[in-house]
């Protein structure tokens, strides 16, 4: 068994959330640069130019690239031969989020009760932690701050298998069409297909965390990703919703086996501030 001190977990999580709010990933940056070259709308090109400039300023000044620094979400692959010392894993993660949002002057956006009191917790906790137990002596953490301008545009639907791929594609396109300019395009569209009601939503969220320069390794789904991206960019919403051909930077699809009687599909939309950073401990 490998022993890891809880402080290492806390410090790693803190740095991940600081970094993902200050530094946009190279995958998104490169996609934006490519979009700038291909965007035909002068207004759209100017919006992309300003987004790239904003990202450069955020990195240089160590300030958030967006005022909505999001709800803390983590995907954790936890090695089955790891033991946490001097504390618990969950508390170490929460402490890391708390310190990042306080020390990094990141906006605190979490309320303790979702319906009635809605009092701000003051430190952006608790985080959402999705944990998978895997073989090994390492812990892999992917962390991101999910803003709710785009999160609010997400949808889930329980299809019967008879809907087929045409029904799935229509639902995804309708979700993006309904979202329009609200999620701050250009967007990343995460799609989860399969599993159960709650699992396909996790898959969709995980899809938004996937680097957009990593394509689906199943050629059938790769083709669907490309078709959907093309169809979405024909909608004309464009950068910031001001018109143009760059409404989305990528469509990422994640799948898993499901029940013979169902075909759950979730669409999780992410704005161009697609914050995610990964560390392996």
N, C-alpha and C positions, 0 to 999 in steps of 0.2 A: 504494500500500500504506500502511496505517496502522500505526504502531509503538506498542506498549504496553509499558511497563516491567513486568517480572515482579513488582516490589514492589506495583504497583497490583492485580495479580491476587491476590497473597498477602493484602494488607490487606482487599480486598473479601471474599474467602472467609472470612477470620477474622471479620469483622463479621457476615456472613450466619449463621454458626453460633452466634455469641453471641446475635444477635437471635432466631433461630428457637427457641432454647432458653428465652429469657426472655419472649418476647412471642407469645402465641397470635394467630393471624390473625383478622381481623374476621369472616371467613366462618364460622369455627368458633364464635367467640364469639356471633355472632348466632344461629346454629343452636342453640346451647346455651340461649340466652335464650328462644327460641321453644319449645324442648322443655320448659323449666321451666314454661311457661304451659299446655302441653297434657298434660304427664305426669299420669296419674291416680293413680299410686302415691305415697302420702306419703313412703315411704322413698326412692323414686326421685327425687322432687322435692328431698329433702334432699341426696341425692348430687350432683345437678346444681348445687344451690346451693353446695355445698362445692367442686365443681370450678371454678365461676366465681370463688369467693372465692380459691381457690388460684392461679388464673391472674392475678388482680389483685395478689396478694402477690408473685408471681414478677416481674411487670412493674415493680412499685414498688421492690422490693428488688434487682432484677437478679440473681435466683437462678433455677436451673432449675425449670421447672414440673413436672418429673418426675425422679426419681432416676436412671432409665435414660435417659441423654442420647444413647443410640443409636449406631449405626454411621453414619459420615459417607457420605452418598450425594449425588451431584451429577448433574444433567442440564445439559449444556452445548451451546448452539448457537454454534458457532465460525465467525465470518465468514471467508470464504476470502481476504479482502484484509487480514488481520491478521498482523503479525509480532511475536513476543515478544522483547524486548530484555533483556539482562543476566540471563539465566536461561531456564529452560524452563517451559512452561505446567504440566506435570505436577508438577514440583518446587515451583512457586509455590503450587499448590493444596494439596499435601501440607503445606507449611510453614504455610499459612494454617489448615488444620485443626489442626495441632500446636499453634500458638500459641493458637488459640481454646480448645482443651480444657485447656491448661495455665494460661493467664492467666485464663480464665473459671472455673476450678475445676470444670470439667465432668467427670463420671465417665469414666474411661478403661476401655473395655470390650472392646478388641480383642486377641485372642491371635494369636501369630505362626504357629502350626501348628494346623490345625483338629482334628486327631485325637490326636496323641501328646503332645508336650510342653505345648502350650496355655499358653505363657508370655505374660503380658501385655506388649504392646509399649510400654506406659507413656505413650503420647501419642495414643492413639486413631487412629493411622495404621496401615496405609494406607487411604485412602478408596476408595470405589467411584465411578468416573467414567464416565458414559455421554455420549459426545460425538457430535454430529451436525455435519457441515460444511454451512454454509449460505452463501448469497450475502451480501456486505456487509462493513462495516468495524467491526462491533461483536461483542462476546462477551456472550451472555445466559447467566447462571448461575442455576439454581434449586437450592438446597441444603437438605438436611434431615437430621435425625438419626433413624434408624429404630430404634426399640426392638424388642427381640426377644421380649417377651411376646406381641406381636401377630404379629411376623414368623414365629414358630414355628407359628402357626396357618394359614399360607398353604399353598396346594396348586396343583398343575398337572396337567392331564390332556390326553392326545392323543386327541381324538375322531375318529371317521370322520364325513364329512359327513352320513351318514344319521341321526346323533343329533339334528340339527336344533336349533331354539331351545329346545324342551322339554327336551332333554338338557342343554343349556348351563345353563338356569335351575335344573334339578334339582341339578346339580353345585355351582353357586354356593350354593344354599340349604343343601345338605348340608354344605358346607365351613363355613358360618357356624354351622349347628346343632352340628357336631362341635366347633367352637371354644368354643361356650357362653360362660361368663363369663371364660375365660382371657385374652382380649386386652383386658381393661379397657374394657368398653362404657360409654358409647356409642361405636361404631366408625365408621370410614369404610371401605367395601369397594371396593377397586380391582380392576377386572376387565380383563384383556387377552385379546382374541380375534383370532386370525390370526397371520400371520408364520410363524415356526418355533418349535421348542421353547424356545430361549433368548429369542427376540424377544417372545413373548407374555408372558413373565415380566417383561421390561422394560416392556412396555405396562401391565401391572398395577401395577407400582411407580409408573410415571409417572401413572397414574390416581389414586393416593393423593395425589400432589402437586398435582393439579388442585383449584383452589378449589371448594368444595362449593356455592357460589352460581352457578357457571358450569355450565349444563346441556349435555347432548349436543346438537349442532346437527343431528343426524340424528333425525328424529321417530320412526323405528322403534326406535332404541336409547334415545332419551329415554323412550319408553313402557315399555321393559323396565326401565330404571333405576327408574322410579316404581313399577312392579309389584313388583320385587324389594325395594325399600325397604319397601313396605307389608307384604309377606309376612314379611320379617325382623323387623319391629316387632311382628308378631303372635306371634312365638315366645315372648315374655314374659320373656326374660332380664333386660332392663331395665338401668338405670344400675348399674355395678359388679357386674352379675349378681345383684342383690338383688330383681329383679322390677320389672315395669313395661312401658310401651309404647315406651320409647326405647332400643332395642338398637342402632340405627344412626342416624347423622345423614345419611348419603348413600351411594348406590351410584354409582360413576363407572365408566363403560365406555369403553375405548379400543380401536380396531380397526385392522387393516391387512390388505391382500391376503394370501392364502395359497395353498398348493399345491392343485391339484384333488383330491388324494387325502386331504387332512387338514383338521382344524379344531382347532388347539391352543387351549386355554383355561387361563388362570391366574387365580387369586384371591389377591390380596395384601391382607391385613387390616391396618388401622392403628387404633391406639387413639385416644381423644379428644384426646390430645396430638399432634395432626396437625401436626408441625413442618415448615414449609417457607417459605423466603424467597427472593425473586428480586432480582437486580440486573443492570443492563445497563451494560457498560463500553464 
